[in-house]
Amino acid sequence: MTGWGMLTAALLLAACGDRERPAAPRPRAQADEPSARETARCHADLRREGVDFKPLPDRELGEGCGVYGAVQLTDIGVPVTGITAMQCGNARAFAAWVRNAVAPAAYQILGSELTRVQGMGTYACRNVAGSGRRSGHATANAVDVGGFTLEDGRTVSVLNDWRSEDPQVQRFFQTIRRSACKRFGTVLTPDYNAAHRDHLHLEADRADFCR
């Protein structure tokens, strides 16, 4: 059973004793929870772009955590590991970034086709590192990316290659970072702090923060 399947099963079991009580209003995990209209529009955008996905049910998970308007990306044209539920808006930005920025940059700058994106997680009920504030991951509105696998067998990782002495690798990271900063509200890299030394944090919020 997948991690998302286990989470869904646990939620269903937890709800079994509540069937006789009236449903309480669903608390919002976050003020910028997407509306049903926004989510429907996002689904249409993904279909138009040829991105395969599965809509996921909304889940209030408590303590400021929840999954709303989320999808599971199943095929964006390049295999992606390590991702589960993502708010549709973040998934839309992520798919476009991989297809229209990362893949072309890999071929044009590094000279090899992109064959895999190494994700490092999407939904996680946790705080921003070193703070008492919930992370974008707590509402499935962020994705972490650790590296990229190329057709020629190379792996370009954030941990090992972000400060590479190879000018082409430097140019590749600079290019995909600039593109990410145009597509996501918050982009955090190893230049931001040690907590991001091994990944890029990409969050489709309303901020304008690129470090």
C-alpha positions as CSV (number, residue, x, y, z in Angstrom):
1,M,0.0,0.0,0.0
2,T,1.3,3.5,-0.9
3,G,2.0,6.1,1.8
4,W,-1.1,8.0,0.6
5,G,-3.2,4.9,0.7
6,M,-2.1,4.2,4.3
7,L,-3.0,7.7,5.2
8,T,-6.4,7.4,3.6
9,A,-7.1,4.1,5.3
10,A,-6.2,5.5,8.7
11,L,-8.5,8.5,8.2
12,L,-11.4,6.2,7.3
13,L,-10.9,4.1,10.3
14,A,-10.7,7.1,12.6
15,A,-14.0,8.3,11.2
16,C,-16.0,5.1,11.9
17,G,-17.2,6.2,15.3
18,D,-18.5,9.5,14.1
19,R,-21.3,8.4,11.7
20,E,-24.1,9.1,14.1
21,R,-23.0,12.7,14.9
22,P,-23.8,15.7,12.7
23,A,-20.8,16.7,10.7
24,A,-19.0,19.7,12.2
25,P,-17.9,22.6,10.0
26,R,-14.5,21.7,8.5
27,P,-11.8,23.9,10.0
28,R,-9.4,25.5,7.6
29,A,-5.8,24.5,7.9
30,Q,-4.7,27.6,6.1
31,A,-6.3,30.8,5.0
32,D,-5.3,30.4,1.4
33,E,-6.9,27.0,0.9
34,P,-7.9,26.9,-2.8
35,S,-11.5,27.2,-3.7
36,A,-13.4,24.5,-5.6
37,R,-13.5,26.8,-8.6
38,E,-9.7,27.4,-8.5
39,T,-9.1,23.7,-8.2
40,A,-11.5,22.9,-11.1
41,R,-9.7,25.5,-13.3
42,C,-6.4,23.9,-12.3
43,H,-7.6,20.5,-13.3
44,A,-8.6,21.8,-16.7
45,D,-5.1,23.5,-17.1
46,L,-3.4,20.2,-16.4
47,R,-5.5,18.3,-18.8
48,R,-4.9,20.9,-21.5
49,E,-1.2,20.6,-21.0
50,G,-1.3,16.8,-21.3
51,V,-0.4,16.1,-17.6
52,D,-1.8,13.0,-16.1
53,F,-3.0,13.2,-12.6
54,K,-5.5,11.8,-10.0
55,P,-7.6,14.2,-7.9
56,L,-7.4,13.4,-4.2
57,P,-10.1,13.9,-1.6
58,D,-9.8,16.8,0.8
59,R,-8.6,15.8,4.3
60,E,-8.5,17.9,7.4
61,L,-5.7,16.4,9.5
62,G,-5.6,18.7,12.5
63,E,-3.1,20.9,14.2
64,G,-2.9,23.2,11.1
65,C,-2.4,20.4,8.7
66,G,-4.6,19.3,5.8
67,V,-4.8,18.5,2.2
68,Y,-7.2,20.5,0.0
69,G,-7.6,20.7,-3.7
70,A,-4.7,18.2,-4.1
71,V,-3.7,15.9,-6.9
72,Q,-1.3,13.0,-7.3
73,L,0.8,13.6,-10.5
74,T,1.1,10.3,-12.4
75,D,2.8,11.4,-15.6
76,I,4.3,14.8,-16.5
77,G,6.5,13.5,-19.3
78,V,9.5,12.8,-17.1
79,P,9.4,10.3,-14.2
80,V,9.4,12.0,-10.7
81,T,10.2,10.0,-7.6
82,G,9.3,10.9,-4.0
83,I,6.1,12.9,-4.4
84,T,2.6,12.3,-3.2
85,A,-0.2,14.8,-2.6
86,M,0.3,18.3,-4.0
87,Q,-2.2,21.2,-4.1
88,C,-3.2,21.4,-7.7
89,G,-1.7,24.9,-8.2
90,N,1.7,23.8,-7.0
91,A,1.5,20.6,-9.1
92,R,0.7,22.8,-12.2
93,A,3.7,25.0,-11.5
94,F,5.9,22.1,-10.8
95,A,5.0,20.2,-14.0
96,A,5.5,23.3,-16.1
97,W,8.9,23.9,-14.5
98,V,10.1,20.4,-15.1
99,R,8.9,20.3,-18.7
100,N,9.6,23.8,-19.9
101,A,12.7,24.7,-17.8
102,V,14.6,21.7,-16.3
103,A,14.3,19.3,-19.2
104,P,15.4,21.9,-21.9
105,A,18.2,23.2,-19.6
106,A,19.5,19.6,-19.1
107,Y,19.7,19.1,-22.9
108,Q,20.9,22.5,-23.9
109,I,23.4,23.1,-21.1
110,L,24.5,19.7,-19.9
111,G,24.1,17.9,-23.2
112,S,21.9,15.1,-22.1
113,E,18.2,14.3,-21.8
114,L,16.5,14.6,-18.4
115,T,15.3,11.1,-17.4
116,R,14.3,11.5,-13.8
117,V,13.6,14.1,-11.2
118,Q,14.4,13.1,-7.7
119,G,11.7,14.5,-5.4
120,M,12.1,14.6,-1.7
121,G,8.6,15.0,-0.5
122,T,5.4,17.0,-0.8
123,Y,2.9,16.7,2.1
124,A,4.3,16.6,5.6
125,C,2.6,17.9,8.8
126,R,5.5,19.9,10.1
127,N,6.8,23.4,10.9
128,V,9.2,25.6,9.0
129,A,12.7,24.5,10.3
130,G,13.5,26.4,13.5
131,S,10.1,28.1,13.8
132,G,6.7,27.6,15.3
133,R,5.0,28.3,11.9
134,R,3.6,25.6,9.7
135,S,5.5,24.8,6.5
136,G,3.9,24.9,3.1
137,H,4.3,21.1,3.2
138,A,1.7,21.0,6.0
139,T,-1.0,21.8,3.4
140,A,0.7,20.0,0.5
141,N,1.6,23.3,-1.1
142,A,5.3,22.6,-1.5
143,V,7.6,20.2,-3.2
144,D,11.3,19.5,-2.4
145,V,13.6,18.4,-5.2
146,G,17.0,16.9,-4.5
147,G,18.5,16.2,-7.9
148,F,18.2,15.1,-11.5
149,T,19.2,12.0,-13.4
150,L,20.4,12.4,-17.0
151,E,20.3,9.9,-19.9
152,D,24.1,9.7,-20.0
153,G,24.1,8.3,-16.5
154,R,25.0,11.4,-14.6
155,T,23.2,12.5,-11.5
156,V,23.2,16.2,-10.7
157,S,22.3,16.7,-7.1
158,V,21.7,19.8,-5.1
159,L,23.8,18.5,-2.2
160,N,26.9,17.7,-4.2
161,D,26.7,20.0,-7.2
162,W,25.0,23.2,-6.2
163,R,28.5,24.8,-5.8
164,S,30.1,22.8,-8.5
165,E,33.3,24.1,-10.1
166,D,31.9,23.0,-13.5
167,P,30.6,26.1,-15.2
168,Q,28.0,24.2,-17.1
169,V,26.6,22.7,-14.0
170,Q,26.6,26.2,-12.4
171,R,24.7,27.6,-15.4
172,F,22.2,24.7,-15.3
173,F,21.3,25.4,-11.6
174,Q,21.2,29.2,-12.2
175,T,18.8,28.7,-15.2
176,I,16.4,26.4,-13.4
177,R,16.5,28.6,-10.3
178,R,15.5,31.7,-12.3
179,S,12.7,29.8,-13.9
180,A,11.5,28.5,-10.5
181,C,11.5,32.0,-9.1
182,K,9.1,33.1,-11.8
183,R,6.7,30.2,-11.3
184,F,6.6,29.8,-7.5
185,G,6.0,32.3,-4.8
186,T,8.7,30.9,-2.5
187,V,11.9,29.2,-3.7
188,L,14.5,28.2,-1.1
189,T,17.9,26.8,-2.1
190,P,21.2,26.0,-0.3
191,D,22.0,29.8,-0.5
192,Y,19.2,30.4,2.0
193,N,20.2,28.2,4.9
194,A,21.7,24.9,5.9
195,A,18.3,23.3,6.2
196,H,18.1,23.5,2.4
197,R,21.6,22.3,1.7
198,D,20.4,19.2,-0.1
199,H,17.2,20.3,-1.9
200,L,15.2,23.1,-3.6
201,H,12.0,24.0,-1.8
202,L,9.3,25.1,-4.3
203,E,6.0,26.6,-3.0
204,A,3.2,28.1,-5.0
205,D,2.1,30.7,-2.3
206,R,1.5,34.4,-2.7
207,A,4.9,35.4,-1.5
208,D,7.7,36.8,-3.6
209,F,10.7,35.2,-1.9
210,C,13.6,33.6,-3.9
211,R,16.8,32.7,-2.0
